[in-house]
């Protein structure tokens, strides 16, 4: 059933005209991954490479994300990866509030279909949105990153793990170190709750 629901989102995102981003996109990027994933990663918005290929995290930031997943004992096949926005904002500008409001019902449907145990929020926009659904206060990614938050999101108990967006590491070595440290911590937590064992079984 989750596969069918996710497939419906893919079709609707491909034809979406709800905001003006459809006029400047090449391809919508609905997200991809394991429909039964226990770990869901939520980024900000597609970039240039993602817009070209129609897939999330396939550029330089995506390659680094795969490295980070390895630090946590995961691979792309284990997780579901998507973004707050499904279309690339021009020149990779930050998402507008109206775009987030318009687009996130797709993300909500993906979360309901997948029913993740853990949501990894990549960056400020993703964390702010997930926190808003959980009723958590968000004062900035620098303060929130690397911590585990037990929350109720869309009627389900989940653990939310905020960290920096992998793209931040491309221009600041300090963020690279913090991201690697966060994902090593994530591995420890996954092992503690048995998620890694269940993924590999």
N, C-alpha and C positions, 0 to 999 in steps of 0.2 A: 504493500500500500504506500509506503514512503517513497518508493521509486516512482510510482504513478503521480503522486503529489508533487514531487520534485520536477518531474517531466512537464507537468502543467505549468509550473513557474518558468521553466526554460522557454516554453512556447510563448507565454504571455510577455516575458521580458523582451524576447526577440521582436515582438510587434508593438512594444510599448511606445506610446506618444504622450504620456502623461505630463512630461515636462519638456523643456526645449532642448535638452541634451541629445535627443534623438536626431536633431538636425545636424549636429557636428560629429557624431560618432561614426566609426566605420562598422564596428560590431558591438552589440550588447555583450556583457560579460556576466552571465547569471551565476556562475560558480560551478564547482565540480568537486568530485571526490566520492568517498564511501557513503552510500545512503544510510548505512547503519553505524556510522562513525560515533564513537563516544567522545571524540574531541573535534570541536568545530572552531575554525579560525576565521575571524572576521576582520577584514582590513577596511581601508577608507574608500577607495575608488580605483577603477582601472587606470593604468598609465598608458603610455604610447604603445608599448609592446603588447599589452593586454588588449588594447583597442584593435590592433591589427589582427591578432590571433583569436580573439573572442574567448580567451581563457584567463583565469586569475593568476597573478604572480608568476609570469613567465619571463620577465626581464631580469635585470641585474639584481633587483630586490628579491625576485622570486628565487634566484639561484642561492642567494644568501639565506632565504627562508628554508630552503631544503637542507642547508647546512645546519641551521638551528634545529630543525625537526630531528635531524640525526643526533644532535646533542641531547635531545629528550628521548631518544630511543624510538622515534617515529619516522614514518615516511609519508609521502603524499598519498599513497594507497590506503593509509590508515585513517586519514582525516577527511573532513569536508572543508573546503576553502571557498570563501566568498567575500563580498564587500558590502559596505553600507549602501553605496551607489552602484548601480549596474552598468552605467555608462560613463565614459571618460569626460571629465570637465575640460573645457578648452585650456590648452597650455598647462594642464595639471594643476589648475587653481584649486583652492580648497572648496569643498562642497558648500552650497548655500543651504540655509535652513529650510527653505521651501522645497529644495530638491530632496533633502533628507526626509522631510515629512511625506513627500510624494512617493519616494522609492522604498522606504523601509517596510511597508506592508509585505513586499516580496521576501525580505529578510525574515520577518516574523513567521511567514508561512514555511520558510525553510527550517527555521528553528523548531517549529511545531512538528514538522514531518520527520526530522532527524532525531529529535529528542536527545541531544547530547548530554553527557555527564559533565563535561567541562567545556567552557567557552573561553578561548584565548582571544582577547581583544587587542588588536594590533594598532596602536596609535591613539591619539586624543579623540578623534571623531568617533571611532568605533567604541572606545571605552565609555565616552559620554553617552552614547546611545544605549549600550547594554546596561549601563548603570541606571539610566532613566527608566528602563523597563523593570529593573530590579528595585527601584525606589531607593537607590544609594546616592549619596552626595558625591559629586566629582569636582575636585579642586585642581586637577592637572595631572598629566601622565607621569611627571617626574615624582610626584608624591605617591601615586597609586601603583606604579609598576612593581612587579616582582612580589606581589602579595596575593593571597588567595582570599576570595570573598564568597562566603556561602550565601546564596540568594535564591529568591523565587522569581523566575523569569517566565512569563506567559503561562503561569499556573504550574510550573515544574521546578523542583529543587535542582539547582545546578551550582557548580563552582565556577566563578569568574576569575580569570587570571589576566590582568592587564599587563602589557609591556609596550615598548616602543615599536613604531613601525619599522620594518627592516630597511626601508629606503633611507631612514635617518642615518644608518651606519655607513651609507655610501659617501657621505660628506663629513662625517664626524667620527673619528676612531673611538671616542669615548662611548658613544652609543653602541658601537659594535661590541665593546667589552661588556657593557651592561646587558645587552641582549643575550650574549652567550651565557653570562652568569644567570640571567633569568631562566633561560631554557634548561640549564643544568639543574636549577632548583625545581623546574617543572618535572624533569625526569624523576627526581627524588619523590615528588608528590604522586606521580603516576604509579610508581612502583609501590608506594605505601598503600594506595587504594586498590592496587591490582589491575589497573587498566592496561598496562603494557603486557601483562601475562595473557589477558583476555584477547588483546589485539593479535598477538602472535599465535594464539591457539587455533 
